[in-house]
Amino acid sequence: GAGVSQSPSNKVTEKGKDVELRCDPISGHTALYWYRQRLGQGLEFLIYFQGNSAPDKSGLPSDRFSAERTGESVSTLTIQRTQQEDSAVYLCASSLGIRKTYEQYFGPGTRLTVT
Amino acid sequence: DQQVKQNSPSLSVQEGRISILNCDYTNSMFDYFLWYKKYPAEGPTFLISISSIKDKNEDGRFTVFLNKSAKHLSLHIVPSQPGDSAVYFCAATRRTHYALNFGKGTSLLVTP
């Protein structure tokens, strides 16, 4: 079946602009995650959605970052007033839900470059 | 604060030989460990996992060993194949949580 998809695959933006990244999880997966991978670093957790529960936003690095999810489907990660340190690959993952949260399936990522 | 560490950024192994990738963690509350494999321009792919109640888990050519007292785990690939060339990430979590804590990855190159 179809895996996790993300769009765009690449995004170049000027410092100070807003960007919106999209994630389509695997159908039937109730849990959705956003991670960030900066150059030479491991993946860094940003936010978690589980069903209709309030999301865990504890990993978001600043209030310029926000994310929304429509039901158990599409999610968007928005970065306002982008800064150069926001340059990274943003990865979305989904999983079956509470019982299988530790086996996450990742999308190909969106490479964000802030100039 | 890096709770999961992969101290070898790269590893080169000849085809047919064993590849051993190592990972250390600092948080004793972690009770579930995973290895992900990543090819360029793709997202990480789940490879194998192990619960803290076990010290070994095997899946085909891939075996993960866990040494809780040393807070160390390793991934063995036997025999290594050129298609195994990728970046391998170690990850750890608590079963009651959901965020995975990743190491920085080890780039494995398997040469023919």
HADDOCK unambig.tbl for C-alpha pairs under 7 A between the chains (distance, minus, plus):
assign (segid A and resid 40 and name CA) (segid B and resid 104 and name CA) 6.79 0.50 0.50
assign (segid A and resid 41 and name CA) (segid B and resid 104 and name CA) 4.90 0.50 0.50
assign (segid A and resid 42 and name CA) (segid B and resid 102 and name CA) 5.43 0.50 0.50
assign (segid A and resid 42 and name CA) (segid B and resid 103 and name CA) 5.11 0.50 0.50
assign (segid A and resid 42 and name CA) (segid B and resid 104 and name CA) 3.83 0.50 0.50
assign (segid A and resid 42 and name CA) (segid B and resid 105 and name CA) 6.52 0.50 0.50
assign (segid A and resid 43 and name CA) (segid B and resid 102 and name CA) 5.59 0.50 0.50
assign (segid A and resid 45 and name CA) (segid B and resid 99 and name CA) 6.22 0.50 0.50
assign (segid A and resid 101 and name CA) (segid B and resid 98 and name CA) 5.47 0.50 0.50
assign (segid A and resid 102 and name CA) (segid B and resid 98 and name CA) 6.09 0.50 0.50
assign (segid A and resid 103 and name CA) (segid B and resid 46 and name CA) 6.94 0.50 0.50
assign (segid A and resid 105 and name CA) (segid B and resid 45 and name CA) 6.66 0.50 0.50
assign (segid A and resid 105 and name CA) (segid B and resid 46 and name CA) 6.90 0.50 0.50
assign (segid A and resid 106 and name CA) (segid B and resid 43 and name CA) 5.21 0.50 0.50
assign (segid A and resid 106 and name CA) (segid B and resid 44 and name CA) 5.86 0.50 0.50
assign (segid A and resid 106 and name CA) (segid B and resid 45 and name CA) 6.69 0.50 0.50
assign (segid A and resid 107 and name CA) (segid B and resid 43 and name CA) 5.05 0.50 0.50
assign (segid A and resid 108 and name CA) (segid B and resid 41 and name CA) 6.37 0.50 0.50
assign (segid A and resid 108 and name CA) (segid B and resid 42 and name CA) 4.30 0.50 0.50
assign (segid A and resid 108 and name CA) (segid B and resid 43 and name CA) 4.00 0.50 0.50
assign (segid A and resid 109 and name CA) (segid B and resid 43 and name CA) 6.13 0.50 0.50
